[in-house]
Amino acid sequence: MTFPAANPVTFSIVGLYLAATLVIGYVSRRGAGTSAQFLHAGRMLPTAITSIAFLAANCGALEIVGIVAASAKYGALALHFYWIGAIPAMVFLALFMMPIYTQSGALTVPEFLRFRYDERTQILNAVSLGVMMGFISGISLYAIAAVTRVFLGWSFPETVALTSLVIFAYVSLGGLKATIYNEILQLSVTVVGLIPMSYMVLHQFHGIGGLMSRLPEEKRHIWSIPLASPGSSPMDVAGVVAGLGFVLSFGYWCTDFMLIQRALAAREIRGSINTPLYAAIAKTLFPLLVVVPGLAASFVLPRDMKGFDDALPSMMLHYYGPTMLGVGLAAVLASLMSALAGNINAMSTMWTHDLYRTHMARGRDDAHYLIVGRLATVGATCFSVAAAYIAFRYSTLMDYLQLVFSLFNAPLFAALLLGMFTTWATPAAGFWGMAIGIAISVAHNFAFRFQLLHYGSQMSANFYGAILGFLSCIVAMLLISLRTRPKPVEELAGITYRTRLGEAVRAPLTSWVLALALVATCVWLNVYFR
């Protein structure tokens, strides 16, 4: 079989990109000489860098291959993942949660939970987040393998061997700083590689209006779904608004360790607050790069597309010549490697900072923790490879990704929400509420997998599973808090919204104006494409 992208031009472009990532890792090693610099970037980066890295951390398998596949499968309904499932949550994170994260002094989300609740809550969250990020890393590896198979005919082991070695090299050299600067490179390559295809699609179909008019009625309008019909419809209003728009969206953007880690790397508190807002500006435009090609895929590739996850590489093979194929392949690899590297770095950070240093080997010298952090990247990489095989069982990456978030992020968001905005939630409630929420979310998924519950699609099951996990955690925390003792208010200084310290950690007026503009834009887009 002949693979059009397997030519010297393509290999040269991809080789230059991979070499650049290694160079960045090597140069960044001089800024990663301590464990704080290696694991947390030492809070020394400008806001422009953290904002781009914040956006880039999201633009991996979820954003590129996953959204294109979801657009091909669900049509214009995929726009919900942006204007309902992203911007409002990013605004809430910036205005209300980042001030609390920054003033608490916590360097990770599990560490914040230890400050707010207790050590066992930190351990539970670190372990559950580690498992979740391992699965997400597996999604990235699976997506990389799917792309290289279509472009180059490489097998899964060949792809894993190359990408894992490259990512392990620059993450272990430069830590979070190398990861962040590589994410900026990867985002730039991704945008350059996708813009030409979006332009060609819009030109062929005479703009967005012409493309949307070709879609079936049920996939043409983003609100052409029933109010509540989880058993028969692939999506419904209740599931989209409550499950995606609130629980999954806020749970992802407000608790995701990688995103919070990048915002906290800003030099100033104001920079940490503005990082999600600046990233949200670019986020509103990303449907042009990923949803548009996905919508066109069902018309352009009715026979060539074997699976929804092949939509993006198949579209590139359809539209691009040899040189642009090299750029396109580099773009897809960049987006996927960005997510993989970010999760591997985050897993090694949580293991070293939240588990090993805090609970297993206290009081060692800094050089010891630096070595452990670098060694932890080996285990994180191996876990990612194992998790990649699970992704093969799902029809699209987005279905699988939202399932993972519904299992772990929904209960975590409930615990963080009550922890940040109340003083009565008790340490026992934080631990047991999160544990009960995760257990019920997992049980719901098994009930769906074994056909004890019926939904119109895997995505609808994810939305309602997230709602169930969130509500279970909330109810459990309310009941347990009534029977257990809360922390004294003086111990919560700087950790809750009610016990904030001073004006320095409040969102400035300019941030509020930008946030209102973003929300107004989302409302207008939802009305225009209704």
Helices and strands as residue ranges (DSSP letters): H 8-28, G 29-31, H 35-40, G 41-43, H 47-58, I 62-66, H 67-74, G 75-79, H 80-83, H 87-92, I 93-97, H 98-104, H 109-116, H 119-152, H 156-204, H 207-213, H 217-220, H 237-238, I 239-248, H 249-255, H 257-264, H 269-283, H 287-300, G 308-310, H 311-319, H 322-349, I 350-360, H 366-391, H 397-421, H 427-449, H 458-483, G 489-492, H 509-528
